[in-house]
């Protein structure tokens, strides 16, 4: 039925409220804020996208930011275990004379309206849908999802994409003037601790100590390497 909370139900002109709209600095158009929806896990994003399909906003431009672990389709990089990020960067930089053919096909996926019309993604989609389409078109789903963020009204992502300043910078996420929704926000404390934590094994500490021993014994920047060696030794 017609809504009763605003003037559209009575046909009246809505009140102009400058707090609800923001003029672009270089034009008369209105700048509409994006909604950044953060969740704890990728599985929860899949659940939310299914719920979005059931609403009247299922066709709103959206994207899902995810790691290469979930979106990389390069046959070598995707099976490389923990080195996906490093291998991807090497391919993008063209090291060893190799490049990623899937990255060069990003535009096939990132043109959102063409993607909807040509491939039937008329409703909210999940990251698996994008990966499946990426394999079909031989186009990188990871960078396509980032490209789609430019025109998206809703951006789904894990908590750390919003909390960790390093990830925000690498993903070109600017939260100023945007709407941020955190699902199950009682998990934020654990996520914040994880984003500023680092795990190191005893084996790694011993390897670092041996390298620092070599530096100090060969009189290479002893002033810097000596204290670092002491830290490694105390941790061991």
C-alpha positions in Angstrom: 0.0 0.0 0.0 1.0 3.7 -0.1 3.5 4.8 2.4 2.2 7.1 5.2 5.5 8.4 6.6 6.3 10.9 3.8 4.7 13.3 1.4 4.7 11.0 -1.6 1.5 9.3 -0.6 -0.4 12.5 -0.8 1.1 13.8 -4.0 2.7 16.8 -2.3 6.1 18.1 -3.1 8.6 16.7 -0.5 10.3 19.1 1.9 13.7 20.2 0.8 16.1 19.1 3.5 19.7 20.0 2.9 20.9 17.3 5.4 19.5 14.5 3.2 21.2 15.6 0.0 24.6 16.9 -1.0 25.4 18.9 -4.0 28.5 17.9 -6.0 31.2 20.5 -5.8 31.5 20.7 -9.6 27.9 20.5 -10.7 24.2 20.5 -9.8 23.8 16.7 -9.6 23.2 15.1 -6.3 25.8 12.8 -4.7 24.1 9.7 -3.4 26.1 8.0 -0.6 27.0 4.3 -0.9 25.9 1.7 1.6 28.9 -0.3 2.9 27.5 -3.5 4.5 30.2 -5.3 6.6 29.8 -8.8 7.8 32.0 -11.2 9.9 32.4 -13.9 7.3 32.0 -14.5 3.5 29.3 -17.0 4.2 27.2 -14.3 5.8 27.5 -12.2 2.7 26.0 -15.1 0.7 23.1 -15.2 3.1 22.5 -11.5 2.9 22.6 -11.4 -0.9 19.9 -14.1 -0.9 17.8 -12.0 1.4 18.3 -9.0 -0.9 16.9 -10.9 -3.8 13.6 -11.2 -1.9 13.2 -7.4 -1.5 12.1 -4.6 -3.8 15.7 -3.5 -4.1 17.1 -6.7 -5.7 18.0 -4.9 -8.9 20.0 -2.1 -7.2 23.6 -2.0 -8.4 25.8 -3.8 -6.0 29.1 -5.5 -5.6 30.9 -7.8 -3.2 34.5 -7.2 -2.2 36.4 -10.4 -1.5 39.9 -11.8 -1.3 41.7 -13.6 -4.1 41.1 -16.8 -2.2 37.4 -16.6 -3.2 37.6 -14.9 -6.6 40.8 -15.8 -8.4 40.2 -18.0 -11.4 43.7 -18.1 -12.8 44.5 -21.9 -13.0 48.0 -21.5 -11.6 47.5 -18.7 -9.1 44.3 -20.0 -7.6 46.0 -23.3 -6.8 49.1 -21.8 -5.3 48.0 -21.9 -1.7 49.2 -18.9 0.5 51.1 -17.1 -2.3 48.1 -16.0 -4.4 48.6 -12.3 -3.7 52.3 -12.3 -4.5 51.8 -14.3 -7.6 49.0 -12.1 -8.8 51.1 -9.0 -8.3 54.0 -10.5 -10.2 51.7 -11.3 -13.2 50.2 -7.8 -13.2 53.7 -6.3 -13.2 54.7 -8.6 -16.0 57.6 -10.2 -14.3 59.3 -13.1 -16.0 57.6 -12.0 -19.2 54.2 -13.4 -18.1 50.9 -11.6 -17.6 47.4 -12.4 -16.6 45.0 -12.8 -19.5 42.1 -12.9 -17.1 42.9 -9.4 -15.8 42.8 -8.0 -19.3 39.2 -9.2 -19.6 37.9 -7.4 -16.5 35.8 -4.9 -18.6 33.6 -7.8 -19.7 32.4 -8.2 -16.1 32.8 -4.7 -14.8 30.3 -3.2 -17.3 27.5 -3.8 -14.9 24.4 -3.0 -17.0 25.7 -5.1 -19.9 26.4 -7.9 -17.4 22.8 -7.7 -16.2 21.2 -7.6 -19.7 23.4 -10.2 -21.4 23.8 -12.7 -18.7 20.6 -12.6 -16.7 21.9 -11.3 -13.4 18.9 -9.1 -13.0 18.8 -9.7 -9.3 21.2 -9.5 -6.4 24.1 -11.9 -7.0 26.6 -13.8 -4.8 30.3 -14.0 -5.3 30.0 -17.5 -6.7 27.7 -16.1 -9.4 30.4 -13.6 -10.4 33.2 -16.2 -10.3 31.1 -18.6 -12.4 30.5 -15.8 -15.0 34.2 -14.9 -14.8 35.2 -18.4 -15.8 32.7 -18.3 -18.7 34.0 -15.0 -20.0 37.7 -15.7 -19.0 37.6 -12.5 -16.9 39.0 -11.7 -13.5 36.2 -11.7 -10.9 38.4 -10.1 -8.2 39.2 -6.9 -10.1 35.7 -6.9 -11.7 34.2 -6.7 -8.2 36.4 -3.7 -7.4 35.5 -2.0 -10.7 31.8 -2.5 -9.9 32.2 -0.6 -6.7 32.4 2.7 -8.6 28.7 2.5 -9.7 27.4 0.3 -6.9 24.8 1.6 -4.4 25.5 -1.3 -2.0 28.9 -2.7 -1.3 29.1 -5.9 0.7 32.4 -6.9 2.4 34.0 -8.5 5.5 34.6 -6.3 8.5 38.3 -5.9 8.0 37.8 -4.2 4.6 36.2 -1.3 6.6 38.3 -1.4 9.8 41.8 -2.0 8.5 43.2 1.3 7.1 45.7 -0.7 4.9 43.0 -2.7 3.3 40.8 0.4 2.8 43.7 2.1 1.0 44.5 -0.8 -1.2 40.9 -1.3 -2.2 40.3 2.5 -2.7 37.5 2.6 -0.1 36.6 6.1 1.1 34.0 6.0 3.9 33.6 9.8 4.2 30.0 10.7 3.7 29.0 7.1 3.2 26.6 4.8 5.1 28.2 2.0 7.0 26.2 -0.9 8.4 27.9 -3.6 10.5 26.1 -6.9 10.9 26.5 -8.6 14.3 28.6 -5.7 15.5 29.4 -7.4 18.8 32.2 -9.2 16.8 33.9 -5.9 15.9 36.3 -6.1 18.9 37.7 -9.4 17.9 38.1 -8.3 14.2 39.8 -5.0 15.3 42.3 -7.0 17.4 43.0 -9.4 14.5 43.6 -6.5 12.1 46.5 -5.2 14.2 47.9 -8.6 15.2 50.6 -10.7 13.5 51.4 -14.3 13.9 55.0 -15.5 13.8 56.4 -19.0 14.4 59.4 -20.0 16.4 61.0 -21.3 13.2 60.6 -17.9 11.6 62.2 -16.2 14.7 65.2 -18.6 14.6 65.7 -17.9 10.9 65.5 -14.2 11.5 68.0 -14.5 14.4 70.5 -16.3 12.2 70.2 -13.7 9.5 70.7 -10.9 12.0 73.7 -12.8 13.5 75.2 -12.7 10.0 74.6 -9.0 9.6 76.1 -8.1 13.0 79.1 -10.4 12.6 79.9 -8.8 9.2 79.6 -5.3 10.7 76.5 -4.5 8.5 74.5 -1.7 10.3 75.2 -3.2 13.7 73.4 -0.3 15.4 70.1 -1.4 13.7 70.5 -5.1 13.6 71.8 -5.6 17.1 68.6 -4.6 18.9 66.5 -6.6 16.5 68.6 -9.7 17.2 68.1 -9.1 20.9 64.3 -9.0 20.4 64.3 -12.2 18.4 66.5 -13.9 21.1 64.2 -12.7 23.9 61.1 -14.0 22.1 62.7 -17.4 21.4 
